[in-house]
Amino acid sequence: MAVRASGLVVSGAQPRAVGVRAPYAALPDAVRAWVDDTLGSPVVAVAEQVGGMSPGCATRVTCADGTRAFVKAVGTELNPDTPNLFRREATVLGLLGSHPLWAELLASYDDGAWVALLLEDVEGTHPDLDDDREMARLLEATDELAAVTRSRVPDPPVPDPGSGGLNDLRDFSRWSNAFDHLDEVPAHLLPGWVRERAGSLQAGVDALSAMPGAQLVHWDIRQDNLLVRPGGELVFVDWGQAGVGADWLDPLLARLERVHLPWFDDALAASPALVRAGDGAVTSWLVGFGTFLAWRAVTAVDVNLPTLGDFRRRESARALGAAARRLDLGGHAARC
């Protein structure tokens, strides 16, 4: 199949999340042969991409006949869990079909150990979400994304994350569980007010699981998972965390780039879904997210993910700092 897409990504805002990726040349011969066969022409040039945490490759390829595509591939030898994320992405993109809001899935490969996705090569840059215009564009595009996914997948499949199926984003029990292990988190990673109020904060996180909602949610809207086409259209990439959840989750994630600013609190009112969820739910979400990440930062075993621990610590501090601000804890916010 000949798939001609636009050219290579040019420089733009640098991705905030960056891992250590395998190069295309390190992929098994069978995977690279599959790419050549599927595209109908041998790969003659590669451009390795950065951004995201996967240890697998993220590579723009150019074939002898000029065909371009984007290849992402990972094997269990690199990380035991990441292949399921790629399987989930293939499942989701298969459900969604083709649309300018995301990169089209051209083909997928799965031999049980290695999983590879062949995607549309999107010409574009990562957005600069410090720019008010680009942030406004993201909020509008996120609302459009929610409407399109509801239309395309009105009845999402039953979540089955263990086999690469959708995540169940209505279940916050893992976040709640972190409050039972606060003694494992060093004091410098968790502000004192979380420990002091652990019981009531945990109850707030538990209440999130009782909130209604059952639509397809991207769940990983982040600057490094976004591209801006030359015409200004936003593209949502990396659907490996997608699942079934409430309609306010993606609008919340779209605003997290500025969670450390009062802008975040004011911007909630622009989303009907977030208004329906309520300020209490948003604050409990931030508390649960930040506490869970702090706990995982010291307990998770991250195979070939050397930057993930630091990323968890940074995001935990941002979320808990915002929660302290929203709870009007005064000096606590400055220490988060």
Stockholm file with secondary structure:
# STOCKHOLM 1.0

chainA/1-336         MAVRASGLVVSGAQPRAVGVRAPYAALPDAVRAWVDDTLGSPVVAVAEQVGGMSPGCATRVTCADGTRAFVKAVGTELNPDTPNLFRREATVLGLLGSHPLWAELLASYDDGAWVALLLEDVEGTHPDLDDDREMARLLEATDELAAVTRSRVPDPPVPDPGSGGLNDLRDFSRWSNAFDHLDEVPAHLLPGWVRERAGSLQAGVDALSAMPGAQLVHWDIRQDNLLVRPGGELVFVDWGQAGVGADWLDPLLARLERVHLPWFDDALAASPALVRAGDGAVTSWLVGFGTFLAWRAVTAVDVNLPTLGDFRRRESARALGAAARRLDLGGHAARC
#=GR chainA/1-336 SS CCCCCCCCCCCCSCCSCBCCCCCGGGSCHHHHHHHHHHHTSCEEEEEECCCBSCSSEEEEEEETTSCEEEEEEEETTTCSSHHHHHHHHHHHHHHHCCCTTBCCEEEEEECSSEEEEEECCCCCBCCCTTSHHHHHHHHHHHHHHHHHHHHHCSSCCCCCGGGTCCEETTCCHHHHHHGGGGGGSCGGGSCHHHHHTHHHHHHHHHHHTTSCCCEEECCCCCGGGEEECTTSCEEECCCTTCEEECTTHHHHHHHGGGTTSHHHHHHGGGCHHHHHHCHHHHHHHHHHHHHHHHHHHHHCCCTTCTTHHHHHHHHHHHHHHHHHHHTTCTHHHHTC
#=GC SS_cons         CCCCCCCCCCCCSCCSCBCCCCCGGGSCHHHHHHHHHHHTSCEEEEEECCCBSCSSEEEEEEETTSCEEEEEEEETTTCSSHHHHHHHHHHHHHHHCCCTTBCCEEEEEECSSEEEEEECCCCCBCCCTTSHHHHHHHHHHHHHHHHHHHHHCSSCCCCCGGGTCCEETTCCHHHHHHGGGGGGSCGGGSCHHHHHTHHHHHHHHHHHTTSCCCEEECCCCCGGGEEECTTSCEEECCCTTCEEECTTHHHHHHHGGGTTSHHHHHHGGGCHHHHHHCHHHHHHHHHHHHHHHHHHHHHCCCTTCTTHHHHHHHHHHHHHHHHHHHTTCTHHHHTC
//
